[in-house]
Every structure is written in structure tokens, then in C-alpha cells.
Amino acid sequence: MTSLNGLTYQVRTFGCQMNKHDSERIDGMLEALGALASDDVEKAEVVIFMTCCVREAADVRLLGQVASLKGSGKLIAVGGCIGQRDGARLLEKAPHVDVVFGTHNIAHLPALLAAALEGHGAQVEVLDGSEKSAAPSAMALPSRREHSWHAWLPIMTGCDNYCSYCVVPFVRGRERSRPLEEIRDEVRRLVDEGVQEITLLGQNVNSYGRDLYGSPRFAEVLREVGASGIARLRFVTSHPKDLSDDTIAAFAETPAIMPQLHLPVQSGSDAILAAMNRHYTAAHYLELVEKLRVACKAAGKDVALSTDLIVGFPGEREEDFEATLALVRAVGFAQAFTFIYSRREGTPAAALEDTSPRELIQGRFDSLVELVQKSAWEQNQKELGAVLPVLFEGSSKRDARVLVGRSPKNQTVHAPLSEGQSVENFVGCLGTVRIEEARTWYLRGLLVQT
């Protein structure tokens, strides 16, 4: 195999946190072989795209960026979900791509790159998740973390839910959980390395362990990782139908778990939720929210909720949309990611007839965004005057003298530095900020000297 020692490369990542984690694994793997990461695309000999295919815009963005590199002399590799979905078909759209790989064979990327560099033509390898040759999983590969103080820690991959609009089960495969012992070992190593915050990853973390142990054991993972000495613990993503009472109790009672939960609801209409194959009703979702808030209050803990919402799912009527607005008002989300439905080939929903005019869907979307922004502003007002622990991540892009960090509820917090203070002394560290201003998407305050 051609040596990759000294090869310069750049990884461009689209989509979810799992893709970010996969990119960190690619960095770790290639750097272990002597390759050199480059922030300057002009200096990169290889450009690797880690892609997402959840929405149509991601396909368009990828093809645009790949087209911009045509004739550049760079080796182009496309992996992630689009690589898994399209395989060799991707070469019909972008014949100058040199390597296509999927979500189950990241460990084979160095060999594929070497073969392409040796002049053996385009290399395409996309494996089914059930194939033994798909091992080792990306979850077990070395990693070069983007930040020394934060680590993505995948506990499972794949999904068994088959929501009618979603391609994830088709590109990530069925649920596969890591053994609990393996998770424990990685957590110990991360804590020993000085990591301040761990985010547990999975397409549906709530069902962790069902494939290995016969029933979910996510609450056990939360309690064990929370007792490891880690300062902050977060996790994504949770499916409402699998949010058990035991997991709610672990969330409320474990001090290291940050008081913020992403719980995608998608719609407030029972008819639309049934068509989406979500396996819960709006009433069940609201019951979960109430259970969560009661448990957190009993533990002396507040909780901020974020969610995903889809507008324009096929068959959505005005009363369905009004039900979504009603649910958003009832919950009071601190943050919501809003999307117009994007038809994905191969999913059951792709066969559903969509008769709503685009103008109507856009109008509904705009109304939802306005409500979500109002809800986020109201939630942030509650922090005025509070002194919050903040994990600082760097400085503002607009002002290098303003620190930027995250509150326990995952709010962006800005705090100006005083004369003589340096950003480098704060990055990756926990500090306290007294909040004096609360906007829709960020808080601003003054550093509290301790």
C-alpha cells in the first residue's frame, strides 16, 4: 500500500454529530499513518467529504463543493450517508470523484485512498451494516478531537425505528450498541486526559443496549458516566417513545448531566405523527415533558428542552399545523430546529402525495419560526441576573476580546474580557458569568472573579 506519510488532507463535515465524530475518527486514523491535516484547501492534496442525506439541500451543497474542485488535481473522497446511499451511482453525478465509501467501512479509507493514489482508478466500497467486513466500527477507531476539553462518545449507531420520512436506518443500518465495558474504558481515558464535557451519541440513545442485553440500559450508562468524574455530560438524540421512567430519573438525579434535553417531537398532530410512524401521540409527549419537569424539580434542577419540527409533511392540514403550534406553546421550548419536509427517495413517505402549495407551506414555516423565536426569547429572560457556570470555547468572531461559552442549558454566553485578561487562559475551562442581557439566541454578562 502506498504510504500516506506526509500526505496533506482536509475533511469537510456536513450534518449530525455522528458525522462530526466520524470525521474525528478519520483525522485520528490518517494522522496515525503520518498524514497531515490542513485548514487550507489549496494546500490539501486530498479532500474528504463526510456527508449527510437527511435533506435535499445537503445533496445540492455536496455536488456544488465537489464540482468546485474539478480539475484541481486533488484527490476527492466522498463518505458518510450520501456515500452509503449512492455508492457507484455518485460517479454518474460527479465522475471526477476518486473514492466513495460508506458509513460502515471508515476503517478501510486509508487503503482506498492508497489505491486511488497508485492510479488504480476510482475506488468504491460500500458495505452493508450486517457484513462482518464492516468491522472495526468507526466507534472503535483512534480519534483526533476538535477540542481537548470536549469529546463525542458514540455508544451506539443505527436505528430500528423506520420513521416514514427518514433515511437513517437505510444509511446507518440497524441499531448496534457498544459493550458497556468498552464505554467505561473510553470514559476513564477521556476523564484522565482532562476532558471537561462528554456528549454521548446515538441515533436513538434511549434504546441503547436492546440489541446486546435484550432490554435498554441507557439509564445505567448515564449513571455510570455521570459518576466517572466528568464535569459535564450531555447526550443526543432521544426518541420520545423510548424515554423511560428510569432514564428520566437518571437524568434528574445525576449532577453531571446538564439540564438540557433534545427531544424531537416533529409534529403536534396525532394524525401526522401516525403517518410519520413515530409511535407516540402529542398527549404522550406532553406527559413525558411533565414527568421530566416534575422529576427535575424534585432534584432541584431546572430543564431546558429543545426539539425538531417538520412543516409540510404530506397530508398536513391546517388543523394539523395548528396542533403543532399549540404543542410548542404548551412546552415552551428553549430551542427548536425547524424544517420544511424534504422528500427522500426510498423512504415510505416518498410515495405519499403532497398536495399543499409551496406558498402555504412556507407561510406555515414562517409562522412556526416566529413562535419558536418568541419561546426561546422568553426562556432566556429567566436567566437575567443569574450567575451561571460557563464552559468557555473561544472568542467571538465579531470581537476577539469577548469570550464565548456554553451554559449548563447549552445557551451561548458572551462575556467581555477585562484589561490584561487573555482568551487562552479561559478556553476549555469552567468559569462563572453574571447574566446582564438576554437575547433570543444568546446571553451576555460579566465574568465573576472567584
KERO-404106 format. One line per 2 residues: their letters; for each residue x, y, z of C-alpha. Coordinates in nm, 2 decimals. Layout:
A> X Y Z; ...
This chain:
MT> 0.00 0.00 0.00; 0.12 0.35 -0.08
SL> 0.24 0.53 0.22; 0.02 0.82 0.34
NG> 0.31 0.97 0.54; 0.33 1.34 0.47
LT> 0.01 1.35 0.26; -0.19 1.66 0.33
YQ> -0.57 1.63 0.36; -0.88 1.82 0.46
VR> -1.21 1.68 0.60; -1.53 1.87 0.53
TF> -1.82 1.76 0.75; -2.19 1.80 0.69
GC> -2.48 1.70 0.91; -2.52 1.55 1.25
QM> -2.29 1.50 1.55; -2.23 1.14 1.44
NK> -2.07 1.27 1.12; -1.86 1.50 1.33
HD> -1.74 1.21 1.54; -1.67 1.00 1.22
SE> -1.46 1.29 1.09; -1.26 1.30 1.41
RI> -1.20 0.92 1.37; -1.08 0.98 1.02
DG> -0.84 1.25 1.15; -0.71 1.02 1.41
ML> -0.66 0.73 1.17; -0.49 0.93 0.90
EA> -0.26 1.12 1.14; -0.16 0.79 1.29
LG> -0.04 0.69 0.94; 0.16 1.02 0.91
AL> -0.09 1.22 0.70; -0.12 1.59 0.78
AS> -0.44 1.78 0.83; -0.47 2.12 0.66
DD> -0.71 2.41 0.71; -0.61 2.55 0.37
VE> -0.78 2.37 0.09; -0.52 2.50 -0.15
KA> -0.25 2.30 0.03; -0.46 1.98 0.07
EV> -0.37 1.70 -0.17; -0.69 1.51 -0.06
VI> -1.03 1.65 0.02; -1.26 1.42 0.21
FM> -1.64 1.50 0.23; -1.83 1.34 0.52
TC> -2.19 1.38 0.40; -2.55 1.39 0.52
CV> -2.85 1.30 0.31; -3.13 1.37 0.56
RE> -3.24 1.67 0.35; -3.22 1.76 -0.02
AA> -3.01 2.07 0.05; -2.72 1.86 0.17
DV> -2.71 1.68 -0.17; -2.70 2.01 -0.36
RL> -2.44 2.15 -0.13; -2.21 1.85 -0.17
LG> -2.23 1.84 -0.55; -2.16 2.21 -0.56
QV> -1.85 2.18 -0.35; -1.73 1.87 -0.53
AS> -1.78 2.05 -0.87; -1.57 2.34 -0.75
LK> -1.27 2.10 -0.71; -1.29 1.96 -1.06
GS> -0.96 2.00 -1.24; -0.78 2.10 -0.92
GK> -0.56 1.79 -0.93; -0.68 1.70 -0.58
LI> -0.79 1.35 -0.48; -1.16 1.37 -0.38
AV> -1.33 1.12 -0.15; -1.69 1.12 -0.05
GG> -1.81 0.92 0.25; -2.09 0.94 0.51
CI> -2.45 0.89 0.44; -2.45 1.01 0.07
GQ> -2.16 0.77 0.00; -2.35 0.49 0.17
RD> -2.67 0.57 -0.01; -2.54 0.63 -0.36
GA> -2.23 0.42 -0.39; -2.11 0.39 -0.75
RL> -2.41 0.60 -0.87; -2.24 0.90 -0.72
LE> -1.98 0.88 -1.00; -2.25 0.94 -1.26
KA> -2.32 1.28 -1.10; -1.96 1.36 -1.02
PH> -1.72 1.14 -1.24; -1.41 1.32 -1.10
VD> -1.46 1.18 -0.75; -1.18 0.93 -0.68
VV> -1.31 0.74 -0.37; -1.66 0.66 -0.24
FG> -1.70 0.49 0.09; -1.99 0.44 0.33
TH> -2.08 0.46 0.70; -1.97 0.10 0.78
NI> -1.62 0.09 0.63; -1.44 0.41 0.76
AH> -1.16 0.19 0.87; -1.09 0.09 0.51
LP> -1.05 0.45 0.39; -0.66 0.46 0.41
AL> -0.64 0.15 0.17; -0.90 0.31 -0.06
LA> -0.70 0.64 -0.07; -0.38 0.45 -0.13
AA> -0.53 0.25 -0.42; -0.66 0.57 -0.58
LE> -0.32 0.74 -0.54; -0.15 0.45 -0.70
GH> -0.36 0.50 -1.01; -0.60 0.21 -0.99
GA> -0.90 0.42 -1.08; -1.20 0.52 -0.88
QV> -1.24 0.32 -0.56; -1.59 0.25 -0.45
EV> -1.66 0.04 -0.14; -2.00 0.05 0.04
LD> -2.07 -0.23 0.28; -2.40 -0.34 0.44
GS> -2.40 -0.29 0.81; -2.45 -0.67 0.87
EK> -2.13 -0.76 0.68; -1.85 -0.88 0.90
SA> -1.61 -0.70 0.68; -1.77 -0.37 0.80
AP> -1.57 -0.41 1.13; -1.40 -0.25 1.30
SA> -1.67 0.01 1.36; -1.58 0.38 1.34
MA> -1.67 0.38 1.71; -1.35 0.18 1.79
LP> -1.10 0.38 1.58; -0.85 0.63 1.71
SR> -0.97 0.99 1.72; -0.82 1.34 1.70
RE> -1.07 1.56 1.88; -1.15 1.90 1.76
HS> -1.13 2.04 2.12; -0.93 1.90 2.40
WH> -1.20 1.98 2.66; -1.49 1.81 2.48
AW> -1.54 1.46 2.34; -1.81 1.29 2.13
LP> -1.86 0.94 2.27; -2.07 0.71 2.05
IM> -2.25 0.45 2.25; -2.45 0.31 1.95
TG> -2.51 0.36 1.59; -2.80 0.28 1.35
CD> -3.17 0.30 1.41; -3.46 0.05 1.42
NY> -3.75 0.30 1.42; -3.80 0.35 1.05
CS> -3.98 0.68 1.07; -4.15 0.71 0.73
YC> -3.96 1.03 0.63; -3.61 0.92 0.74
VV> -3.32 0.76 0.55; -3.11 0.70 0.86
PF> -3.19 0.32 0.90; -3.10 0.27 0.54
VR> -2.77 0.45 0.55; -2.66 0.38 0.91
GR> -2.81 0.04 0.94; -2.99 -0.13 1.23
ER> -2.91 -0.05 1.59; -2.57 -0.17 1.72
SR> -2.46 -0.09 2.07; -2.11 -0.08 2.21
PL> -2.05 -0.31 2.51; -2.09 -0.12 2.84
EE> -1.73 -0.22 2.94; -1.59 -0.05 2.63
IR> -1.78 0.27 2.71; -1.65 0.26 3.06
DE> -1.29 0.23 2.94; -1.32 0.52 2.70
VR> -1.48 0.74 2.96; -1.20 0.67 3.21
RL> -0.94 0.76 2.94; -1.12 1.08 2.85
VD> -1.15 1.19 3.21; -0.78 1.11 3.27
EG> -0.70 1.33 2.97; -0.87 1.62 3.12
VQ> -1.19 1.63 2.91; -1.45 1.86 3.08
EI> -1.75 1.76 2.88; -1.87 1.44 2.71
TL> -2.16 1.41 2.47; -2.30 1.06 2.43
LG> -2.40 0.99 2.07; -2.65 0.76 1.91
QN> -2.93 0.78 1.65; -3.16 0.68 1.95
VN> -2.96 0.67 2.27; -3.27 0.58 2.47
SY> -3.27 0.23 2.32; -2.90 0.17 2.40
GR> -2.83 -0.20 2.48; -3.15 -0.35 2.35
DL> -2.96 -0.54 2.08; -2.69 -0.66 2.33
YG> -2.87 -0.72 2.65; -3.24 -0.78 2.55
SP> -3.36 -0.45 2.70; -3.24 -0.09 2.70
RF> -2.98 0.00 2.96; -2.93 0.37 2.88
AE> -3.02 0.49 3.24; -2.73 0.27 3.36
VL> -2.49 0.43 3.11; -2.60 0.78 3.23
RE> -2.54 0.69 3.60; -2.20 0.53 3.53
VG> -2.07 0.80 3.31; -2.21 1.06 3.54
AS> -2.01 0.91 3.83; -1.69 0.90 3.64
GI> -1.57 1.24 3.75; -1.67 1.41 3.42
AR> -1.77 1.77 3.49; -2.05 1.79 3.22
LR> -2.24 1.51 3.05; -2.48 1.56 2.75
FV> -2.64 1.32 2.51; -2.82 1.31 2.17
TS> -3.06 1.21 2.03; -3.36 1.08 2.23
HP> -3.67 0.93 2.08; -3.98 1.01 2.28
KD> -4.12 0.66 2.26; -3.82 0.52 2.44
LS> -3.78 0.78 2.71; -3.83 0.55 3.01
DD> -3.91 0.65 3.37; -3.57 0.51 3.47
TI> -3.39 0.74 3.22; -3.59 1.04 3.34
AA> -3.49 0.96 3.70; -3.12 0.92 3.60
FA> -3.14 1.25 3.41; -3.28 1.43 3.71
ET> -3.07 1.27 3.98; -2.72 1.27 3.82
PA> -2.55 1.60 3.89; -2.31 1.58 3.60
IM> -2.59 1.56 3.34; -2.66 1.91 3.21
PQ> -3.02 2.03 3.25; -3.09 2.04 2.87
LH> -3.26 1.77 2.67; -3.31 1.74 2.29
LP> -3.64 1.55 2.25; -3.76 1.57 1.88
VQ> -4.14 1.58 1.85; -4.16 1.66 1.47
SG> -4.53 1.74 1.49; -4.81 1.82 1.73
SD> -5.07 1.64 1.52; -5.16 1.28 1.61
AI> -5.26 1.21 1.25; -4.92 1.34 1.12
LA> -4.73 1.16 1.39; -4.90 0.83 1.29
AM> -4.82 0.89 0.93; -4.46 0.96 1.03
NR> -4.45 0.62 1.22; -4.34 0.79 1.54
HY> -4.53 0.56 1.78; -4.65 0.83 2.03
TA> -4.92 1.10 2.05; -4.90 1.46 2.13
AH> -5.06 1.38 2.47; -4.79 1.12 2.54
YL> -4.52 1.37 2.45; -4.66 1.63 2.68
EL> -4.69 1.37 2.96; -4.32 1.29 2.92
VE> -4.23 1.66 2.94; -4.44 1.69 3.26
KL> -4.27 1.38 3.41; -3.93 1.52 3.33
RV> -4.00 1.86 3.48; -4.15 1.71 3.80
AC> -3.85 1.48 3.84; -3.60 1.76 3.78
KA> -3.78 2.00 4.02; -3.77 1.73 4.29
AG> -3.40 1.70 4.24; -3.35 2.08 4.25
KD> -3.28 2.10 3.88; -3.44 2.31 3.60
VA> -3.45 2.17 3.25; -3.44 2.34 2.91
LS> -3.60 2.15 2.62; -3.51 2.16 2.25
TD> -3.68 1.98 1.96; -3.71 1.92 1.59
LI> -4.02 2.02 1.40; -4.12 1.94 1.04
VG> -4.36 2.16 0.84; -4.54 2.04 0.52
FP> -4.54 1.67 0.57; -4.76 1.51 0.30
GE> -5.12 1.54 0.40; -5.07 1.81 0.66
RE> -5.39 2.01 0.71; -5.44 2.35 0.87
ED> -5.57 2.18 1.19; -5.25 1.96 1.20
FE> -5.03 2.27 1.18; -5.24 2.44 1.45
AT> -5.18 2.14 1.67; -4.81 2.18 1.63
LA> -4.83 2.55 1.72; -5.04 2.45 2.03
LV> -4.78 2.19 2.14; -4.49 2.45 2.10
RA> -4.68 2.69 2.32; -4.76 2.43 2.58
VG> -4.40 2.31 2.61; -4.21 2.64 2.59
FA> -3.90 2.51 2.40; -3.57 2.69 2.47
QA> -3.47 2.60 2.11; -3.62 2.43 1.81
FT> -3.48 2.32 1.48; -3.74 2.38 1.22
FI> -3.75 2.22 0.87; -3.97 2.21 0.57
YS> -4.04 1.85 0.48; -3.78 1.71 0.23
RR> -3.88 1.41 0.02; -3.61 1.14 0.05
EG> -3.61 0.86 -0.22; -3.65 0.52 -0.07
TP> -3.85 0.62 0.23; -4.22 0.52 0.27
AA> -4.32 0.89 0.29; -4.17 0.95 -0.06
AL> -4.47 0.76 -0.20; -4.72 0.99 -0.03
ED> -4.89 1.26 -0.24; -4.81 1.61 -0.14
TS> -5.09 1.85 -0.25; -5.02 2.16 -0.04
PR> -4.90 2.46 -0.23; -4.54 2.56 -0.16
EL> -4.65 2.91 -0.07; -4.88 2.77 0.20
IQ> -4.61 2.55 0.35; -4.37 2.84 0.35
GR> -4.62 3.06 0.53; -4.67 2.79 0.80
FD> -4.30 2.76 0.83; -4.25 3.13 0.88
SL> -4.53 3.13 1.15; -4.36 2.85 1.33
VE> -4.02 3.01 1.32; -4.17 3.33 1.47
LV> -4.33 3.13 1.75; -4.01 2.93 1.82
QK> -3.81 3.26 1.84; -4.06 3.40 2.09
SA> -4.04 3.09 2.30; -3.66 3.10 2.30
WE> -3.65 3.47 2.40; -3.89 3.40 2.69
QN> -3.69 3.11 2.82; -3.37 3.32 2.81
QK> -3.53 3.61 3.00; -3.54 3.37 3.30
EL> -3.16 3.39 3.32; -3.14 3.77 3.38
GA> -2.94 3.83 3.70; -2.84 3.47 3.73
VL> -2.47 3.36 3.79; -2.41 3.07 3.55
PV> -2.12 2.83 3.52; -1.99 2.85 3.17
LF> -1.76 2.63 2.97; -1.56 2.87 2.76
EG> -1.49 2.76 2.40; -1.31 3.06 2.25
SS> -1.37 3.42 2.14; -1.65 3.59 1.94
KR> -1.60 3.60 1.57; -1.70 3.97 1.58
DA> -1.49 4.07 1.88; -1.17 3.88 1.98
RV> -1.20 4.04 2.33; -1.53 3.87 2.40
LV> -1.54 3.52 2.54; -1.79 3.27 2.41
GR> -1.90 2.96 2.60; -2.20 2.74 2.69
SP> -2.42 2.74 2.99; -2.55 2.42 3.15
KN> -2.87 2.46 2.94; -2.65 2.49 2.63
QT> -2.72 2.86 2.58; -2.45 3.06 2.41
VH> -2.29 3.30 2.66; -2.08 3.61 2.58
AP> -1.86 3.78 2.83; -1.61 4.06 2.76
LS> -1.25 4.02 2.89; -1.11 4.28 3.12
EG> -0.78 4.46 3.06; -0.49 4.22 3.09
QS> -0.70 3.90 3.06; -0.62 3.66 2.78
VE> -0.86 3.43 2.59; -0.61 3.14 2.61
NF> -0.64 3.14 2.98; -1.01 3.07 2.97
VG> -1.06 2.83 2.67; -1.16 2.49 2.78
CL> -1.21 2.60 3.14; -1.52 2.65 3.35
GT> -1.59 2.99 3.48; -1.89 3.20 3.61
VR> -2.08 3.48 3.44; -2.34 3.71 3.58
IE> -2.61 3.75 3.31; -2.70 4.11 3.23
EA> -2.86 4.08 2.89; -3.08 3.80 2.74
RT> -3.14 3.79 2.37; -3.32 3.53 2.16
WY> -3.02 3.31 2.08; -2.76 3.42 2.34
LR> -2.69 3.56 2.68; -2.44 3.83 2.77
GL> -2.28 3.91 3.11; -1.97 3.98 3.31
LV> -1.71 3.74 3.44; -1.74 3.68 3.81
QT> -1.40 3.67 3.98; -1.37 3.37 4.21
